[in-house]
Amino acid sequence: RLPVSRPAVSQHLKVLADAGLVQLESIGTRNHYRPDTDGVASLRDFIDSLWDVGLARFKLQAEKVARQRAAEQRKNREKS
């Protein structure tokens, strides 16, 4: 009932399992997958670290722009 083939779903689930994001349990001829909470937590930590780095860089850039604008304003006042 999915808009993709079973082999495509299986390939995607294998990639997720290889990445440690899902756990596979074979029951008879069927494979059952469930989220691997440790893997998902590790992924979350990694994404959070990227976010932290991005915010820190944004802060540094914003402070740099603020300093440049303040210097330009001082310079303009001195000319007046």
MOPAC internal coordinates of N, CA, C and O (Angstrom, degrees):
PM7 1SCF
backbone

  N    0.0000 0     0.00 0     0.00 0    0    0    0
  C    1.4464 1     0.00 0     0.00 0    1    0    0
  C    1.5238 1   112.06 1     0.00 0    2    1    0
  O    1.2310 1   120.13 1  -175.49 1    3    2    1
  N    1.3217 1   117.36 1     4.51 1    3    2    1
  C    1.4589 1   121.12 1   177.58 1    5    3    2
  C    1.5268 1   108.90 1   -92.30 1    6    5    3
  O    1.2310 1   120.55 1   -24.97 1    7    6    5
  N    1.3297 1   116.55 1   155.03 1    7    6    5
  C    1.4678 1   119.76 1  -179.74 1    9    7    6
  C    1.5281 1   113.52 1   -77.77 1   10    9    7
  O    1.2310 1   120.21 1  -167.16 1   11   10    9
  N    1.3443 1   117.21 1    12.84 1   11   10    9
  C    1.4619 1   121.79 1   176.54 1   13   11   10
  C    1.5262 1   108.32 1  -130.92 1   14   13   11
  O    1.2310 1   121.02 1   -16.77 1   15   14   13
  N    1.3059 1   115.65 1   163.23 1   15   14   13
  C    1.4612 1   119.83 1  -177.75 1   17   15   14
  C    1.5275 1   111.25 1   -75.05 1   18   17   15
  O    1.2310 1   121.10 1   -19.35 1   19   18   17
  N    1.3233 1   115.49 1   160.65 1   19   18   17
  C    1.4639 1   120.42 1   176.92 1   21   19   18
  C    1.5272 1   111.61 1   -60.22 1   22   21   19
  O    1.2310 1   119.63 1   136.45 1   23   22   21
  N    1.3486 1   118.32 1   -43.55 1   23   22   21
  C    1.4658 1   117.72 1   177.79 1   25   23   22
  C    1.5379 1   112.67 1   -59.67 1   26   25   23
  O    1.2310 1   120.25 1   143.55 1   27   26   25
  N    1.3238 1   117.12 1   -36.45 1   27   26   25
  C    1.4693 1   119.86 1   178.52 1   29   27   26
  C    1.5252 1   110.41 1   -65.14 1   30   29   27
  O    1.2310 1   120.52 1   137.69 1   31   30   29
  N    1.3204 1   116.61 1   -42.31 1   31   30   29
  C    1.4678 1   120.70 1   177.83 1   33   31   30
  C    1.5296 1   109.47 1   -62.72 1   34   33   31
  O    1.2310 1   120.63 1   135.98 1   35   34   33
  N    1.3226 1   116.40 1   -44.02 1   35   34   33
  C    1.4645 1   120.56 1   179.23 1   37   35   34
  C    1.5219 1   111.52 1   -60.82 1   38   37   35
  O    1.2310 1   120.23 1   138.60 1   39   38   37
  N    1.3229 1   117.17 1   -41.40 1   39   38   37
  C    1.4604 1   120.85 1   178.63 1   41   39   38
  C    1.5273 1   111.02 1   -62.82 1   42   41   39
  O    1.2310 1   120.48 1   136.45 1   43   42   41
  N    1.3257 1   116.68 1   -43.55 1   43   42   41
  C    1.4577 1   120.33 1   179.63 1   45   43   42
  C    1.5336 1   111.06 1   -65.01 1   46   45   43
  O    1.2310 1   120.65 1   138.23 1   47   46   45
  N    1.3185 1   116.36 1   -41.77 1   47   46   45
  C    1.4595 1   119.94 1   179.06 1   49   47   46
  C    1.5321 1   111.00 1   -65.97 1   50   49   47
  O    1.2310 1   120.02 1   145.00 1   51   50   49
  N    1.3236 1   117.56 1   -35.00 1   51   50   49
  C    1.4630 1   120.84 1   176.76 1   53   51   50
  C    1.5302 1   110.25 1   -64.00 1   54   53   51
  O    1.2310 1   120.23 1   138.09 1   55   54   53
  N    1.3179 1   117.16 1   -41.91 1   55   54   53
  C    1.4657 1   120.71 1   177.89 1   57   55   54
  C    1.5302 1   109.89 1   -61.91 1   58   57   55
  O    1.2310 1   120.40 1   135.88 1   59   58   57
  N    1.3233 1   116.85 1   -44.12 1   59   58   57
  C    1.4663 1   120.60 1   178.78 1   61   59   58
  C    1.5311 1   110.83 1   -63.89 1   62   61   59
  O    1.2310 1   120.32 1   140.82 1   63   62   61
  N    1.3339 1   116.99 1   -39.18 1   63   62   61
  C    1.4647 1   120.54 1   178.30 1   65   63   62
  C    1.5278 1   110.25 1   -66.74 1   66   65   63
  O    1.2310 1   120.30 1   136.49 1   67   66   65
  N    1.3354 1   117.03 1   -43.51 1   67   66   65
  C    1.4711 1   120.50 1   178.49 1   69   67   66
  C    1.5251 1   111.60 1   -61.80 1   70   69   67
  O    1.2310 1   120.67 1   149.14 1   71   70   69
  N    1.3313 1   116.33 1   -30.86 1   71   70   69
  C    1.4642 1   120.99 1   179.28 1   73   71   70
  C    1.5243 1   111.84 1   -82.80 1   74   73   71
  O    1.2310 1   120.28 1   174.82 1   75   74   73
  N    1.3280 1   117.08 1    -5.18 1   75   74   73
  C    1.4645 1   120.19 1   179.05 1   77   75   74
  C    1.5120 1   113.80 1    80.06 1   78   77   75
  O    1.2310 1   120.42 1  -159.84 1   79   78   77
  N    1.3306 1   116.79 1    20.16 1   79   78   77
  C    1.4661 1   119.62 1  -178.10 1   81   79   78
  C    1.5269 1   113.07 1   -95.90 1   82   81   79
  O    1.2310 1   120.40 1   160.80 1   83   82   81
  N    1.3236 1   116.85 1   -19.20 1   83   82   81
  C    1.4664 1   121.05 1   175.77 1   85   83   82
  C    1.5222 1   108.59 1  -135.33 1   86   85   83
  O    1.2310 1   120.98 1   -23.76 1   87   86   85
  N    1.3165 1   115.73 1   156.24 1   87   86   85
  C    1.4601 1   122.49 1   176.04 1   89   87   86
  C    1.5165 1   108.42 1  -111.06 1   90   89   87
  O    1.2310 1   121.37 1   -39.80 1   91   90   89
  N    1.3072 1   114.99 1   140.20 1   91   90   89
  C    1.4546 1   122.05 1  -179.05 1   93   91   90
  C    1.5165 1   109.39 1  -103.49 1   94   93   91
  O    1.2310 1   120.91 1   -45.56 1   95   94   93
  N    1.3168 1   115.87 1   134.44 1   95   94   93
  C    1.4601 1   121.49 1   172.77 1   97   95   94
  C    1.5223 1   107.11 1  -130.83 1   98   97   95
  O    1.2310 1   120.74 1   -61.25 1   99   98   97
  N    1.3104 1   116.20 1   118.75 1   99   98   97
  C    1.4644 1   120.48 1   178.34 1  101   99   98
  C    1.5172 1   109.17 1   -88.31 1  102  101   99
  O    1.2310 1   120.98 1   -55.06 1  103  102  101
  N    1.3179 1   115.74 1   124.94 1  103  102  101
  C    1.4579 1   122.12 1   177.87 1  105  103  102
  C    1.5222 1   106.58 1  -125.11 1  106  105  103
  O    1.2310 1   121.17 1   -74.09 1  107  106  105
  N    1.3196 1   115.37 1   105.91 1  107  106  105
  C    1.4607 1   119.46 1  -175.74 1  109  107  106
  C    1.5187 1   109.50 1    64.60 1  110  109  107
  O    1.2310 1   121.03 1    55.14 1  111  110  109
  N    1.3166 1   115.63 1  -124.86 1  111  110  109
  C    1.4647 1   120.46 1  -179.57 1  113  111  110
  C    1.5227 1   112.04 1   -96.09 1  114  113  111
  O    1.2310 1   120.54 1  -175.97 1  115  114  113
  N    1.2940 1   116.57 1     4.03 1  115  114  113
  C    1.4695 1   120.32 1  -178.04 1  117  115  114
  C    1.5218 1   111.47 1  -109.95 1  118  117  115
  O    1.2310 1   121.99 1   -30.99 1  119  118  117
  N    1.3063 1   113.79 1   149.01 1  119  118  117
  C    1.4613 1   121.35 1   174.49 1  121  119  118
  C    1.5234 1   108.41 1  -107.19 1  122  121  119
  O    1.2310 1   121.16 1   -50.86 1  123  122  121
  N    1.3119 1   115.39 1   129.14 1  123  122  121
  C    1.4578 1   121.12 1   177.97 1  125  123  122
  C    1.5297 1   108.08 1  -112.27 1  126  125  123
  O    1.2310 1   121.05 1   -47.74 1  127  126  125
  N    1.3138 1   115.60 1   132.26 1  127  126  125
  C    1.4567 1   121.42 1  -179.21 1  129  127  126
  C    1.5166 1   109.22 1  -115.29 1  130  129  127
  O    1.2310 1   121.50 1   -34.54 1  131  130  129
  N    1.3214 1   114.73 1   145.46 1  131  130  129
  C    1.4600 1   119.97 1   174.14 1  133  131  130
  C    1.5299 1   107.34 1  -144.09 1  134  133  131
  O    1.2310 1   120.25 1   -25.04 1  135  134  133
  N    1.3028 1   117.13 1   154.96 1  135  134  133
  C    1.4700 1   119.46 1  -179.88 1  137  135  134
  C    1.5267 1   110.82 1   -59.89 1  138  137  135
  O    1.2310 1   120.77 1   -39.40 1  139  138  137
  N    1.3098 1   116.12 1   140.60 1  139  138  137
  C    1.4581 1   121.90 1   172.81 1  141  139  138
  C    1.5243 1   106.48 1   -94.15 1  142  141  139
  O    1.2310 1   120.58 1   -73.02 1  143  142  141
  N    1.3067 1   116.49 1   106.98 1  143  142  141
  C    1.4703 1   120.42 1  -172.81 1  145  143  142
  C    1.5201 1   112.23 1   -61.58 1  146  145  143
  O    1.2310 1   120.08 1   144.31 1  147  146  145
  N    1.3388 1   117.44 1   -35.69 1  147  146  145
  C    1.4694 1   119.25 1   177.98 1  149  147  146
  C    1.5221 1   110.97 1   -66.73 1  150  149  147
  O    1.2310 1   120.65 1   137.54 1  151  150  149
  N    1.3248 1   116.36 1   -42.46 1  151  150  149
  C    1.4632 1   120.39 1   179.23 1  153  151  150
  C    1.5156 1   112.12 1   -64.73 1  154  153  151
  O    1.2310 1   120.95 1   137.47 1  155  154  153
  N    1.3195 1   115.79 1   -42.53 1  155  154  153
  C    1.4636 1   120.21 1   179.24 1  157  155  154
  C    1.5311 1   109.97 1   -65.84 1  158  157  155
  O    1.2310 1   120.22 1   141.21 1  159  158  157
  N    1.3263 1   117.18 1   -38.79 1  159  158  157
  C    1.4729 1   120.61 1   178.00 1  161  159  158
  C    1.5276 1   110.37 1   -64.05 1  162  161  159
  O    1.2310 1   120.27 1   140.01 1  163  162  161
  N    1.3311 1   117.08 1   -39.99 1  163  162  161
  C    1.4717 1   120.54 1   178.00 1  165  163  162
  C    1.5176 1   110.84 1   -64.25 1  166  165  163
  O    1.2310 1   120.65 1   138.34 1  167  166  165
  N    1.3298 1   116.36 1   -41.66 1  167  166  165
  C    1.4649 1   120.33 1   177.52 1  169  167  166
  C    1.5225 1   110.04 1   -62.23 1  170  169  167
  O    1.2310 1   120.43 1   137.44 1  171  170  169
  N    1.3132 1   116.79 1   -42.56 1  171  170  169
  C    1.4636 1   121.54 1   179.18 1  173  171  170
  C    1.5331 1   110.75 1   -61.40 1  174  173  171
  O    1.2310 1   120.83 1   136.61 1  175  174  173
  N    1.3321 1   116.01 1   -43.39 1  175  174  173
  C    1.4661 1   120.03 1   178.25 1  177  175  174
  C    1.5275 1   111.10 1   -61.28 1  178  177  175
  O    1.2310 1   120.78 1   138.23 1  179  178  177
  N    1.3280 1   116.11 1   -41.77 1  179  178  177
  C    1.4610 1   120.51 1   179.42 1  181  179  178
  C    1.5304 1   110.77 1   -63.17 1  182  181  179
  O    1.2310 1   120.50 1   133.79 1  183  182  181
  N    1.3340 1   116.64 1   -46.21 1  183  182  181
  C    1.4663 1   120.49 1  -179.80 1  185  183  182
  C    1.5266 1   110.16 1   -64.62 1  186  185  183
  O    1.2310 1   120.47 1   139.41 1  187  186  185
  N    1.3231 1   116.71 1   -40.59 1  187  186  185
  C    1.4701 1   120.08 1   177.11 1  189  187  186
  C    1.5282 1   111.13 1   -60.45 1  190  189  187
  O    1.2310 1   120.37 1   140.70 1  191  190  189
  N    1.3346 1   116.89 1   -39.30 1  191  190  189
  C    1.4688 1   119.29 1   180.00 1  193  191  190
  C    1.5235 1   110.69 1   -65.46 1  194  193  191
  O    1.2310 1   120.18 1   142.59 1  195  194  193
  N    1.3266 1   117.27 1   -37.41 1  195  194  193
  C    1.4675 1   120.22 1   176.63 1  197  195  194
  C    1.5269 1   110.39 1   -63.80 1  198  197  195
  O    1.2310 1   121.11 1   138.60 1  199  198  197
  N    1.3107 1   115.48 1   -41.40 1  199  198  197
  C    1.4607 1   121.32 1   179.17 1  201  199  198
  C    1.5187 1   110.04 1   -62.69 1  202  201  199
  O    1.2310 1   120.27 1   135.69 1  203  202  201
  N    1.3258 1   117.09 1   -44.31 1  203  202  201
  C    1.4703 1   121.50 1   179.48 1  205  203  202
  C    1.5306 1   110.64 1   -60.61 1  206  205  203
  O    1.2310 1   120.47 1   135.45 1  207  206  205
  N    1.3199 1   116.70 1   -44.55 1  207  206  205
  C    1.4730 1   120.92 1   179.42 1  209  207  206
  C    1.5268 1   110.04 1   -63.85 1  210  209  207
  O    1.2310 1   120.64 1   135.89 1  211  210  209
  N    1.3154 1   116.39 1   -44.11 1  211  210  209
  C    1.4725 1   120.36 1   179.15 1  213  211  210
  C    1.5208 1   112.44 1   -60.85 1  214  213  211
  O    1.2310 1   120.56 1   136.39 1  215  214  213
  N    1.3169 1   116.53 1   -43.61 1  215  214  213
  C    1.4684 1   120.04 1   179.16 1  217  215  214
  C    1.5213 1   111.34 1   -66.10 1  218  217  215
  O    1.2310 1   120.20 1   140.90 1  219  218  217
  N    1.3198 1   117.23 1   -39.10 1  219  218  217
  C    1.4672 1   120.25 1   179.05 1  221  219  218
  C    1.5273 1   110.40 1   -63.90 1  222  221  219
  O    1.2310 1   120.48 1   138.01 1  223  222  221
  N    1.3269 1   116.69 1   -41.99 1  223  222  221
  C    1.4682 1   120.24 1   178.32 1  225  223  222
  C    1.5295 1   111.17 1   -66.02 1  226  225  223
  O    1.2310 1   120.51 1   140.03 1  227  226  225
  N    1.3152 1   116.63 1   -39.97 1  227  226  225
  C    1.4604 1   120.71 1   177.75 1  229  227  226
  C    1.5277 1   110.27 1   -61.46 1  230  229  227
  O    1.2310 1   120.44 1   136.93 1  231  230  229
  N    1.3355 1   116.77 1   -43.07 1  231  230  229
  C    1.4641 1   121.46 1   179.30 1  233  231  230
  C    1.5247 1   110.46 1   -60.95 1  234  233  231
  O    1.2310 1   120.36 1   133.96 1  235  234  233
  N    1.3222 1   116.91 1   -46.04 1  235  234  233
  C    1.4651 1   120.29 1   179.20 1  237  235  234
  C    1.5260 1   111.55 1   -60.20 1  238  237  235
  O    1.2310 1   120.60 1   137.14 1  239  238  237
  N    1.3183 1   116.46 1   -42.86 1  239  238  237
  C    1.4665 1   120.48 1  -179.97 1  241  239  238
  C    1.5227 1   110.76 1   -66.43 1  242  241  239
  O    1.2310 1   120.04 1   137.81 1  243  242  241
  N    1.3234 1   117.52 1   -42.19 1  243  242  241
  C    1.4632 1   120.85 1   179.01 1  245  243  242
  C    1.5278 1   110.64 1   -62.73 1  246  245  243
  O    1.2310 1   120.32 1   139.62 1  247  246  245
  N    1.3315 1   117.00 1   -40.38 1  247  246  245
  C    1.4614 1   120.20 1   178.09 1  249  247  246
  C    1.5274 1   110.96 1   -65.88 1  250  249  247
  O    1.2310 1   120.31 1   141.20 1  251  250  249
  N    1.3119 1   117.01 1   -38.80 1  251  250  249
  C    1.4665 1   121.27 1   178.55 1  253  251  250
  C    1.5289 1   110.53 1   -62.76 1  254  253  251
  O    1.2310 1   120.66 1   134.17 1  255  254  253
  N    1.3262 1   116.35 1   -45.83 1  255  254  253
  C    1.4706 1   120.75 1   178.92 1  257  255  254
  C    1.5234 1   110.20 1   -62.61 1  258  257  255
  O    1.2310 1   120.12 1   138.15 1  259  258  257
  N    1.3316 1   117.38 1   -41.85 1  259  258  257
  C    1.4734 1   121.22 1   179.17 1  261  259  258
  C    1.5240 1   110.51 1   -61.60 1  262  261  259
  O    1.2310 1   119.95 1   137.86 1  263  262  261
  N    1.3326 1   117.70 1   -42.14 1  263  262  261
  C    1.4644 1   120.85 1   178.26 1  265  263  262
  C    1.5303 1   111.15 1   -64.27 1  266  265  263
  O    1.2310 1   120.76 1   138.49 1  267  266  265
  N    1.3278 1   116.16 1   -41.51 1  267  266  265
  C    1.4643 1   120.14 1   179.41 1  269  267  266
  C    1.5311 1   111.06 1   -63.67 1  270  269  267
  O    1.2310 1   120.51 1   137.32 1  271  270  269
  N    1.3127 1   116.62 1   -42.68 1  271  270  269
  C    1.4672 1   120.23 1   179.62 1  273  271  270
  C    1.5266 1   110.84 1   -65.34 1  274  273  271
  O    1.2310 1   120.84 1   138.35 1  275  274  273
  N    1.3218 1   115.99 1   -41.65 1  275  274  273
  C    1.4636 1   119.85 1   178.99 1  277  275  274
  C    1.5249 1   109.91 1   -62.61 1  278  277  275
  O    1.2310 1   120.26 1   139.06 1  279  278  277
  N    1.3222 1   117.12 1   -40.94 1  279  278  277
  C    1.4673 1   120.73 1   178.99 1  281  279  278
  C    1.5319 1   110.49 1   -65.07 1  282  281  279
  O    1.2310 1   120.19 1   139.42 1  283  282  281
  N    1.3153 1   117.25 1   -40.58 1  283  282  281
  C    1.4746 1   120.84 1   177.93 1  285  283  282
  C    1.5220 1   110.92 1   -64.55 1  286  285  283
  O    1.2310 1   120.21 1   140.11 1  287  286  285
  N    1.3317 1   117.20 1   -39.89 1  287  286  285
  C    1.4635 1   120.53 1   179.06 1  289  287  286
  C    1.5274 1   110.63 1   -65.58 1  290  289  287
  O    1.2310 1   119.92 1   137.83 1  291  290  289
  N    1.3233 1   117.75 1   -42.17 1  291  290  289
  C    1.4735 1   120.92 1   176.80 1  293  291  290
  C    1.5308 1   110.39 1   -60.89 1  294  293  291
  O    1.2310 1   121.33 1   136.20 1  295  294  293
  N    1.3076 1   115.05 1   -43.80 1  295  294  293
  C    1.4574 1   121.18 1  -179.43 1  297  295  294
  C    1.5294 1   110.82 1   -61.70 1  298  297  295
  O    1.2310 1   120.43 1   136.70 1  299  298  297
  N    1.3250 1   116.79 1   -43.30 1  299  298  297
  C    1.4696 1   122.23 1   179.28 1  301  299  298
  C    1.5294 1   110.99 1   -66.38 1  302  301  299
  O    1.2310 1   120.02 1   141.64 1  303  302  301
  N    1.3433 1   117.57 1   -38.36 1  303  302  301
  C    1.4777 1   120.62 1   178.36 1  305  303  302
  C    1.5271 1   110.58 1   -66.56 1  306  305  303
  O    1.2310 1   120.51 1   142.76 1  307  306  305
  N    1.3226 1   116.63 1   -37.24 1  307  306  305
  C    1.4554 1   120.79 1   179.77 1  309  307  306
  C    1.5347 1   111.36 1   -66.75 1  310  309  307
  O    1.2310 1   120.67 1   148.25 1  311  310  309
  N    1.3259 1   116.33 1   -31.75 1  311  310  309
  C    1.4764 1   120.42 1   178.96 1  313  311  310
  C    1.5273 1   110.97 1   -72.72 1  314  313  311
  O    1.2310 1   120.62 1   152.67 1  315  314  313
  N    1.3327 1   116.43 1   -27.33 1  315  314  313
  C    1.4778 1   120.65 1  -175.50 1  317  315  314
  C    1.4827 1   113.97 1   -75.87 1  318  317  315
  O    1.2310 1   120.10 1   180.00 1  319  318  317

